[in-house]
């Protein structure tokens, strides 16, 4: 199922490796990890995903998968937060 989804993406002659790695990780999460029932299995899955990404895709997990947070500021604008360190700078 994961491979099927990867092959159904729109054709791009030169896709960025990070985009493909992010899509692969997302599909693995959706297909496999969503069905895990305890924290030990979810933790194992995350560590295995990180190891496989590093070994086979040659990309560090933390550079591929990151958290986006939009923070509503006192000036009534939205600020794009992309790391926990960035959050602490503005709090």
Secondary structure, DSSP 8 states (H G I E B T S, - for coil): -HHHHHHTS---TT--HHHHHHHHHHHHHHHTGGG--SHHHHHHHHHHHHHHIIIII---HHHHS---EEEE-TTS-EEEE-SHHHHHHH-
